[in-house]
Amino acid sequence: MGGTFDPIHIGHLLLAQQACAQFALDKVLFMPSSQPPHKDTRQVTSAVHRQAMTKLAVQGNSRFIYSDLELLRTGTTYTSDTLTELHTRYPDTIFHFIMGADSLF
């Protein structure tokens, strides 16, 4: 589950929990984006703060895992590149893409 998470909130967590239940997911990776292509980076809270908020929000749920995969990449981050990297790192894993309604629209 990627997003700017600025800030991460209960809606993100509920969506992830519902996806776990509905699709019998083992884990949900929460990945704050570094430089989202659709947002003005001057108005995005620093990565350090969004990282800390995300880590705090997912702790205590054994199915939720924080991932810094996108924050460690430089430049604009695109979901397609992230998915390619995940498939390269974990070729035997089946991934599901979870997105919020704001991204969908």
N, C-alpha and C positions, 0 to 999 in steps of 0.2 A: 504494500500500500504506500504509494508515493504521494507527496504533496509538499507544499511550502510549509505547512504546519506552523502558521504564523497568526495565532497560536494554534497548537493542537488542542482539541476540545472533545467534549463527551460525544459529540456526533461522530467524530472519527472512530472513537473507541467502540461505540455501539454498532457502527457499520462493520467494523472488523469482527466483532463478536458475532453478529448475525451471519456474516459470511462463513465463519468457522462452523457455526451450527448448521446452516443450510447446506453447505457443500462438504461437510466433514473434513475441514482443513486441519492439518497437523499444526501448522504455525502460520503466523502473519508477520511478515517483515515490514517494519515501519521505516521508510526512507525519506528523510527530509531532502528536498531538492536543493541543489547548490544555486544555480542561476536558472530559474524557470524562464522559458522563452516567451511566455505570455504575460510576464509581470515586470514592472519597472523596478530594477534591483535597488534603486535608491529608497524605495518605500518598503523594502523587506527587512525585517529584523535580522541582526547578524546571525550567521550560521552557528556560532558558538552558543548563543542563547536558544535558538530553535532546537539545536541538538540536545541541550540540557532539558528543555521542556518535554521533548519527545521521550527521552530516557526516563524521566520521572513519571510520565503518563503511562508508559507500558510496563513499568516495574510492578511486580506482584501478580501479573497474569502470565502463567507459564507458556501460553500459546503465542504471546506477543514478544517479538524480538526487535530490538533497535538495530538498524544497519546504517553504516556511514558510507555505503558504496557510492551514492550520488554526491555526497559532500566532499569526498576525496577527489572527485573528477574536476578538471579545470574547464572553464568555458561554459557555454550554455549546455544544460543537461536535457536530453530528450529521452522519453520513455522507451523508444525503440532501441536505443543504445544500451540502456539499462537492462532490458529484457535479453538482448543478445549476450551481454556480459554474464548475466545470471545463468543462461543456458550453457555458456562456455565453462563456467566454474562448476556447475552442478548438472551435468548432462543427463543424469538419471532421474531428475526431479521434475514433477509436473507442476507448473506454475499457473496460478489464477491471477488475473489482474483485477484489483479492486479499485474502483474510482467513485468519488463523490458526485453528487448531482451537479455541483458547480462546474466540475470539469466536463461532465457529460454534455451539458448545454453549451 
